[in-house]
Amino acid sequence: MSEPVLTPQPIMSERRVSLLGGLFVAIGPISMSLYTPAMPEVVSSFGTTETLVKFTLTSYFGGFACAQLVAGPVSDAVGRRPVMFCFLGIYIVASILCFFSSTIEMLVLSRFLQGVGASAGVAISRAIVRDLYTGEQSSRIMNLIGIILAIGPALSPTLGGLILLQLGWRAIFLFMLGAAILTLLLMVLGMKETVTSPVAGISPGGQIRTYGRLLTNRHFTTTSLIIGGAVGAIYTQATFLPFILMDAVGLTPTQFGIAMLFQSGAFFLGSLVMRYLMKRISAYRLVFPGMMLILAGSAAMPLQLFMAPGLLTVMLPVSVYVFGIAFVMPAISTAALAPFAREAGAASALLGFVQMGSGLLGGSVGALFGNPTLAMATIVPTMGVISYVAYRAYLSNPHIAEPEPRSDVISAPPVGRSLFRD
């Protein structure tokens, strides 16, 4: 009688990967949501304009979006741990520079460097999940990362408002510094290297070729556009909401922080509901209702143009939209990376770039509107529609159709080969 074959256990448990991944991913949104209540105060402190202060957010987006394109493939070659260590170090230095900034130009540059430092967290967290897990296990981890991710941004605007009120806007960067040091310590103590077969050699030309192959892979482009349209909207509206809620609605910075619980709380609640439903239903089958919620939130946003400015008219459509994102992210993130085992870092980085880049593009276009309410009511619903169109394209091919990707798709053909050949 033959001995049963034992499946080797991953070097890190689902819980540990979820905790570390959640911390790595949360650095980026926390650095944004802690800071947003301070933006009007920064205008006053430097005697500058709203447009220049918005650039402190735009520059952060730019550093975050672009630097992960380097962090991801480098981590495929040298490992996840050293890259994460290096980028956290950049973030720590940048936070100190933000605290000591004496001009708005220095703050813009320091925020850019902060975005660079935070960028590796998104790419590497998803790559670690792909290194160790696939299928429903991966979706469960992505969901739990989402729950952890929701807690930080849910509390950050409120905390940022309180810090601003008691200690001034510069103290917000000291809090970011402490959070980064704690994350670095937990990484050193708890993270194991997950790259067992490093990609041989790395060069700018090689990175460009890898990204070119990813961008011409229809499976990757459809899944990344789903996430880019959906999640990118969160980053886009972060550019508008401080000025809508504090200037048009009339909230104080502390009240603004509390109001942002509508957004983060909706994502947190959606992630909890998603986790409960995944015990009975495949994560891939839950994407469709999530897309319907995104479309419902998109349809409701333009209505605020015809109503008096109010907390509920602004934040209820946002809450519906974000609740839907919680249903979309676990399965689509897993599906996007599934075929790219050896290039998980590069694929995760490009996925994050599309996600953040769409937010940067949306925020930049919105700045041209002049009216933040009009910009949000136009651009965010457009991004929701783009996400849905990409989802329909994802479903249109039998190789990647629901309820979940075929096993031979998940088992990873080479990056350069089409997923659509029989």
Secondary structure, 3 states (H helix, E strand, C coil): CCCCCCCCCCCCCHHHHHHHHHHHHHHHHHHHHCCHHHHHHHHHHHCCCHHHHHHHHHHHHHHHHHHHHHHHHHHHHHCHHHHHHHHHHHHHHHHHHHHCCCCHHHHHHHHHHHHHHHHHHHHHHHHHHHHHCCHHHHHHHHHHHHHHHHHHHHHHHHHHHHHHHHHCCCHHHHHHHHHHHHHHHHHHHHCCCCCCCCCCCCCHHHHHHHHHHHHCCHHHHHHHHHHHHHHHHHHHHHHHHHHHHHHHCCCCHHHHHHHCHHHHHHHHHHHHHHHHHCCCCCHHHHHHHHHHHHHHHHHHHHHHHHCCCCHHHHHHHHHHHHHHHHHHHHHHHHHHHCCCCCCHHHHHHHHHHHHHHHHHHHHHHHHCCCCHHHHHHHHHHHHHHHHHHHHHHHHCCCCCCCCCCCHHHHCCCCCCCCCCCC
